[in-house]
Amino acid sequence: MNIQIDTLAYTNRLRWLAPEQKLIFATILLVITAFAHPFIQILIAVWISFWTVMYAGIPAKTYLKLVYVATLFWLTSLPALVINGVDLSHIHLVPKDSLGGLTFGSYYIYLSHKGIEQGLTILTRAIASLSCLYFVMLTIPFSELLQTLRRIGVPVLITELLLLMYRFIFVLLNTTAELWTAQQSRGGYRTFRTGMKSLALLIGQLLKRTIENYRQVSLSLAARGFNGELRVWHPHRYQKSKRYAIEAIVGCVVLIALEFWQHAGMVTRI
């Protein structure tokens, strides 16, 4: 899956909006997500997704692919949360939590009701948090994001490391794609045995090329008089939108009010 994140970040319809305004908006929603109930988290995910797809003009297909990848990671952790087991001598402790299970030797393996609830809670929180992250990634170019972090006091060393790591991620992905295509064209994955051998060769070549690329970058920086700070020119002029600011403030206030109302209702029921 080839997603041109940088291209979308530079060409979205919110490109003219000041990055500080977008970053503050996403950060506030992320903080609310950390303390909110699942229903509020779902509302946050839907709302920030609306901003990303409708306001910023990010293709819905691309955005759904990103959400799909995040959902796959959630699915890999789901069995560990849902499936539980106890010794048969303690089986009297699980009737209210068990949705059904099987006995294996001296153990009872069952589906946990609390585990399912916990898994769904993790899903809503993860989707809401990632939606905020995707909004930042797809509407603010990474170099401008780093400049914004510098202006708010983040050490230069951290931003430089982030920039180099970001660049090498894409170098790594491109190199992997090239090597895999070359192996695939030569029938390197016809059988499981040849596939494992080709995968080992790919990993070895990937490490070798990454080290070589790092050496070339270090030499090029040294040749240009690198003094520990990468300076990037930003000719783009930003604007601030009162309309978007008012909408963001009103929406965040409504979400906080709904969270307090839901919390008060749960306390009353208890």
N, C-alpha and C positions, 0 to 999 in steps of 0.2 A: 504494500500500500504506500504509494508515493504522495504525500501531502505537502504542498508547497506552503509551509507555514509563513516563511519570510515574505513570499509574494503576497499572500493575503494580508499580512500585517502592514505592508506598504501601500496596498491598493484598496483597503476597505473604506466604507463611506464615513466612518468616524475618524479618518486619518487626520483631519484638520483640528479635531478636538484635543485640547491640551492633555498630555499624558498624565500629568498630576491628577487631573479631574477623574480620568478613567481608573487610575490606580487607587485613589482614595475610595471611589465607589465600590470597586471589587474587594478591597480590603475590609471595608465596613460590612459588606455582605458575608465575607468569609468569617469574620468575628461572630456575627449573628448565627451563622451556621454551626459554629463550634458549641454554642450553648442552647440551640433551639431544639424543639421537638420534631419528630419526623415529618409531620404535616407542614410545618413552617419551612423545613428544609426542601420539601417538594416544591413549595411555592417559590422559594428562592431559585431553585434550579430552572423552573419554568420561566420566571421573570428574566433572569440573566441570559437564558438561552434566547428569549425573545429579543433582547438587546443585541445579542451577537448575530442572530440570523436576519432579523428585520431591519434594525437600525444600522448595523455595520455592514450588512449585505454579504455575510459569509454564506456560501452555498450550504443548504441544509444537508445535502448528501455528505459533504466533507465533515460537517459538524457531527453528524450521526455516526460516522466512522470513528471519530475520536471518542465519543461516548461508548461505542461498542467495544473498543479496546479496553477502556476502563472497566466495563462490565465483565469482561473476560477475567481480569485479575480478581474481581470479587467472586466469580464462580470458582476459581481455584482455591479460595479460602473457605468457601461455604461448607464442604464436607466436614472440615475440622470443627466447625461451629455446630452443625446440625446433628452429627452422629456422636453419640455418647455411649459409654459402657460402664457397668458396675459389676462388682462381684455378686453372685447369687445370694450371698448372706446379707446384702444390703439392698435387695430388690424392693423391699417395702418402702424405701425412701423415694422411689421414682414414679409411682402410679400417676400422680398428678402432672408430671412433666413428660411422660412417655406418650407418644402418638402411635406406638406400635414398634415391635422389635422382635428379635430372634435370640435364642439361647445357643451359645457356642461354648461347649465345655462347662466351665464354672463361671462364665461371664454372660451377662445379658446386654446385648447391643441394641440400642433403640434410637428412634428419632426424637430429639429433644424439642419440646414446645418453646422453651426459653431460648434455645439455640436458634430456632427459626426467627423468633422476634429479634434477637441480637443481630442476626445476619441481615434482616430487613433494615434495622436501624443503621447498620454500617453502610448498607447500600445507599440509603437516602443521604446520609452525611457525605459519603464519597462522591456521589453524583453532584450534589450541591457545591461541594468544595472544588471539584474539578471544573464545573461550569464557570465558577469565578476565575479559576486559573486559565481556562480556555479563552475567556473574554480578554484577559490581559495579553495572552500570547498572540491572539489573532487580531488584535486592534492596536497594539503598541509594538513597533519594531524593537528587537532586543537591544540594539545599541542605544536607542533613545530611552529604553527602560533603565539601562545602566546609568545613563547620564542623570536621569531623575533620581535614582538611588544615591548618586554622588551628591546631588544638591541637598538631599535631606540628611546627609551626614554619614552615609555608609563609607567605610574605609576604601581607599583606592585599590589596595591590594586585593580585597574581596571582589570588587567589580571586575578587575583585570582577570582574575582567575575564572570568574563566571564567563567572561567573554571568550577566553581561550577554550574552556570546556564546551561552551555552546558551539564554537566553530568545529572542534574535533568530533563532536557527536555527528555532525553532518558529513564530515570527511570519512568517519568510520562507516556510516550507513552507505555512502556512495561506493566506497572501496568494497564493502561486503557484497553489494549488488553486482558490481563488475566481476568479482571473483566467482560468485555463484552462477552468473550467466555463462561465464567461460567454462565452468565445470559442467553445467547442465548441457551445453551444446556438444560436449564431448562424451555424453552418456555417463557422467560421474555418479549419478544417483539411480541407476537402473535397478540395483538390488540393495538390500539392506546392508550387506557387507561392504560393497563399493561405496554406498552412501556414507557409512561411518568413516571409511578411509578418506573420502573426499572432504567430509566435514572437518576431520583432523587437519588435513592439508590447508583448508580454508582458514581455520583458526590460526595456524602457524604463519601463513602468509599475511594474514590480517595484522598480527602482532608485529611482524617484520616491517610491513609498510607503514604502520602507525608510528613506529619508532623512527623510521626514515623521514616521514613527513614532519615529525616533531623536530628532528635535527635540522631540516631545511628551514622551518619557521624560525628556529633559534638563530641560525646563521643570517637569515634575511633581516631579522630585527636588530641583530648586532651590527650588521653592515649599514643600517639606517640610523645608527646612533640611539638605540633604544635606551632610555634612562629609567625604566620602571613604570612608565605610565603611557597608555595608548590613548591618544587624542583623536576624536572623531569629529569631523565637521558636519554640522546639521543646518542646512540652508532652509529647512522647512519652517514656516511661520505658523504658530498655533493660535487658536481662538478659544475663548471660553463661552459656553452656552448657558444662559440663564434658564432656558426651557428644560434642558437635560438636567441641570442642577436641581431645579425645583422638583422635577419628576423623581429624581433619585432620592432627594430628601423626604418627600412625601411617602414614597414607597417604603423606605427604610423605617420611617416612623410607624407606618401601618403594620409592617412585619413585627416590629418590637411590641406594638400594642396587642397584636394577635397572640404573640408568645406569652405576654403577661396574662392575657385573658384565659388562654388555654391552661397555663400553670395554675391560675387561681381556681379554675373549674376542677382540675385534678385534686387540688388540696381540699376543696369543698367536699368532693365525693369521698375522699379518705376520712 
